[in-house]
């Protein structure tokens, strides 16, 4: 990082802190496959399947850049162990990871499904009592995916309340609903995510090329400048596009509201 008097070992400490925090805090890269692009690429083909016409949309879209800026004091950059610098870099990585997950799971996938239209499944309402209702709703979602040819690679990404209900025993039940749900998913994982509405979940089939993240630049830490008051200004950024190629590969679940059933 030109402009800082850091040794190679000190630079490695900061970069390792960022990489570790991204790995621990971000979900999208653990669920959605990545397609690496050259660093010079700025747009990429959508490659969305048109189920009606049997064509693939090759119109290009720009990669999305996410960025978290932060600064350190001169003294913080001169600490021998860089403890405060590592703390601030980790926090920026946490914030970037959340923005990444929101861009993938909420904006690119969930919002697209709820806008609906040809090629999208209607959302499935989970009926009360929710522990039992979730098992039935997941069974319906898997059946809906199966009906469109998506028969494997099942994954759930759940909002906070849905995740809680999956770990709540229904009256007289010996096991959590999660156990039955994992059976329906054929062993597929269930993840918790704070970027979805608490009362919603995504049921995805990711057995092939249904969705990917086209990545032009992975999370990268950059020293920008020496600012006012001798502060050292940084940014942590990445550049990618979520390509929701096969829209029948996702179903949205929503916990039914009590007044809707009255």
C-alpha positions in Angstrom: 0.0 0.0 0.0 2.0 2.9 -1.3 2.1 5.9 1.1 2.2 3.8 4.3 5.4 2.9 6.1 4.2 -0.7 6.6 6.4 -3.7 6.3 5.2 -6.7 4.2 4.4 -8.5 7.4 2.2 -5.6 8.6 0.4 -5.4 5.3 -0.2 -9.1 5.5 -1.7 -8.7 9.0 -4.3 -6.3 7.8 -5.2 -8.2 4.6 -5.5 -11.4 6.6 -7.8 -9.7 9.1 -10.0 -8.6 6.2 -10.0 -12.0 4.5 -10.9 -13.8 7.7 -13.7 -11.5 8.5 -15.2 -11.7 5.0 -15.0 -15.5 5.2 -16.8 -15.5 8.6 -19.4 -12.7 7.9 -20.5 -13.2 4.3 -22.9 -16.0 3.3 -23.3 -15.4 -0.4 -20.0 -16.9 -1.4 -20.9 -20.1 0.6 -24.2 -20.5 -1.2 -24.0 -19.0 -4.7 -21.2 -20.2 -7.1 -18.7 -17.6 -8.3 -17.6 -17.0 -11.8 -14.2 -15.1 -11.8 -13.8 -12.4 -14.4 -10.8 -10.5 -15.6 -10.2 -7.4 -13.5 -10.7 -5.2 -16.5 -14.3 -6.4 -17.1 -17.0 -3.9 -16.3 -20.1 -5.5 -17.8 -21.3 -9.1 -18.2 -24.0 -11.0 -20.0 -27.2 -11.6 -18.0 -27.7 -15.1 -19.4 -31.3 -15.3 -18.1 -33.4 -18.1 -19.5 -36.7 -17.2 -21.1 -38.8 -20.2 -20.3 -41.6 -19.3 -22.7 -39.4 -18.7 -25.8 -36.6 -21.0 -24.9 -34.0 -18.2 -25.4 -31.2 -16.8 -23.3 -30.9 -13.1 -22.7 -27.3 -12.1 -23.5 -27.8 -8.4 -22.8 -24.9 -7.0 -20.8 -25.3 -5.4 -17.4 -22.6 -3.4 -15.5 -21.0 -5.0 -12.5 -22.0 -3.5 -9.2 -19.3 -2.0 -7.0 -19.8 -2.1 -3.2 -17.4 0.0 -1.1 -16.8 0.7 2.6 -14.6 3.7 3.5 -12.8 4.1 6.8 -9.8 6.1 8.2 -7.1 5.6 10.7 -5.1 8.1 12.7 -1.4 8.5 12.0 -0.7 6.9 15.4 -2.9 3.9 14.7 -1.0 3.2 11.5 2.3 3.4 13.4 1.3 1.0 16.2 3.7 -1.9 16.2 0.9 -4.5 16.4 -1.6 -2.5 14.4 -4.4 -3.7 16.7 -6.7 -0.7 16.1 -6.0 -0.9 12.4 -7.0 -4.5 12.3 -10.1 -3.9 14.3 -11.2 -1.1 12.0 -10.5 -3.2 8.9 -12.5 -6.1 10.3 -15.5 -3.8 11.0 -15.3 -2.5 7.4 -15.2 -6.2 6.2 -18.3 -7.0 8.3 -20.2 -4.1 6.8 -19.1 -5.0 3.2 -20.1 -8.6 3.8 -23.6 -7.6 4.8 -24.0 -5.3 1.8 -22.9 -8.2 -0.4 -25.4 -10.6 1.1 -28.2 -8.0 0.8 -27.3 -7.4 -2.9 -27.5 -11.1 -3.6 -30.2 -12.6 -1.5 -32.6 -9.7 -1.1 -32.2 -7.4 -4.1 -31.2 -9.8 -6.9 -33.2 -12.9 -5.8 -36.0 -12.2 -3.3 -37.1 -8.9 -4.8 -37.1 -10.3 -8.3 -39.3 -13.3 -7.2 -41.8 -11.0 -5.4 -42.1 -8.8 -8.5 -43.3 -12.0 -10.2 -44.3 -12.5 -13.8 -43.6 -15.4 -16.2 -40.9 -17.7 -15.0 -41.4 -17.0 -11.3 -43.1 -19.1 -8.6 -45.7 -17.4 -6.5 -44.7 -17.0 -2.9 -45.9 -19.7 -0.5 -47.5 -18.6 2.8 -46.6 -20.6 5.9 -49.7 -21.4 7.9 -49.8 -21.4 11.7 -48.7 -23.1 13.9 -45.5 -22.2 12.2 -43.4 -25.2 13.3 -45.7 -27.6 11.5 -46.6 -25.1 8.8 -42.9 -24.7 7.8 -42.5 -28.4 7.1 -45.6 -28.4 4.9 -44.5 -25.2 3.1 -41.0 -26.5 2.4 -42.6 -29.7 1.0 -44.7 -27.5 -1.3 -41.7 -25.5 -2.3 -39.6 -28.6 -3.2 -42.6 -29.9 -5.2 -42.8 -26.6 -7.1 -39.1 -26.7 -7.9 -39.3 -30.4 -8.9 -42.2 -29.6 -11.2 -39.8 -27.3 -13.2 -37.0 -29.8 -13.3 -35.0 -28.6 -10.3 -34.5 -31.8 -8.4 -31.3 -31.3 -6.4 -29.0 -28.9 -4.7 -31.7 -27.7 -2.3 -30.7 -24.9 0.1 -32.7 -22.7 2.5 -31.7 -19.1 3.4 -34.0 -18.1 6.3 -34.8 -14.8 7.9 -34.5 -14.6 11.7 -38.0 -15.5 12.7 -38.3 -18.4 10.2 -35.0 -19.7 11.5 -36.3 -19.5 15.1 -39.4 -21.4 14.1 -37.4 -24.1 12.5 -35.8 -24.6 15.9 -39.1 -24.6 17.8 -40.9 -27.8 18.6 -44.6 -27.9 17.8 -47.0 -29.2 20.5 -46.3 -32.9 21.1 -43.4 -33.0 18.7 -40.3 -35.0 19.5 -38.0 -33.2 17.1 -37.5 -29.7 15.8 -39.1 -28.9 12.4 -35.5 -28.5 11.1 -35.0 -32.2 11.1 -38.0 -32.9 8.8 -37.0 -29.9 6.7 -33.5 -31.2 6.2 -35.0 -34.5 5.1 -37.0 -32.7 2.5 -33.9 -30.9 1.3 -32.1 -34.3 1.0 -29.5 -33.1 3.4 -29.2 -29.6 2.0 -28.1 -26.9 4.4 -30.3 -24.3 6.1 -28.7 -20.9 6.6 -29.7 -17.9 8.7 -29.5 -14.4 7.2 -30.2 -11.1 8.7 -30.6 -9.4 5.3 -34.0 -11.1 4.5 -37.2 -9.9 6.2 -37.5 -11.8 9.5 -40.6 -13.7 8.4 -39.3 -14.8 5.0 -37.1 -17.5 3.6 -35.7 -18.6 0.2 -35.8 -22.2 -0.9 -33.3 -22.6 -3.7 -32.2 -25.3 -6.1 -28.5 -24.8 -6.9 -27.6 -28.1 -8.6 -26.4 -26.6 -11.8 -26.0 -23.1 -13.4 -29.1 -21.5 -11.9 -27.5 -18.5 -10.2 -24.0 -17.2 -10.0 -22.0 -14.2 -8.9 -19.9 -12.8 -11.7 -16.9 -11.4 -9.8 -14.6 -8.8 -11.4 -12.9 -7.8 -8.2 -13.0 -9.8 -4.9 -12.9 -7.8 -1.6 -9.8 -5.6 -1.9 -8.3 -3.2 0.6 -7.0 0.0 -0.9 -5.1 2.9 0.7 -6.5 6.1 -0.8 -4.7 9.1 0.6 -3.5 11.1 3.6 -6.4 13.3 4.5 -7.1 16.2 6.9 -5.5 16.0 10.3 -3.0 13.4 9.0 -5.7 10.7 8.8 -5.0 7.7 6.6 -8.0 7.1 4.4 -8.9 3.6 3.1 -11.6 1.8 1.2 -12.6 -1.8 1.1 -14.4 -2.6 -2.2 -15.5 -5.4 -4.5 -17.1 -5.5 -7.9 -19.6 -8.2 -9.0 -23.0 -9.0 -10.4 -25.5 -11.5 -9.2 -26.9 -13.3 -12.3 -30.3 -14.9 -11.5 -30.3 -17.0 -14.7 -33.1 -19.6 -14.0 -35.8 -17.9 -12.1 -37.9 -21.0 -11.5 -35.1 -22.3 -9.3 -36.2 -20.2 -6.2 -39.4 -20.1 -4.1 -40.1 -17.5 -1.4 -41.7 -18.6 1.8 -43.6 -16.1 4.1 -45.0 -16.6 7.5 -48.8 -15.9 7.2 -50.0 -13.0 9.4 -52.7 -13.8 12.0 -55.1 -11.2 10.7 -54.9 -12.7 7.2 -56.4 -15.9 8.5 -59.2 -14.3 10.5 
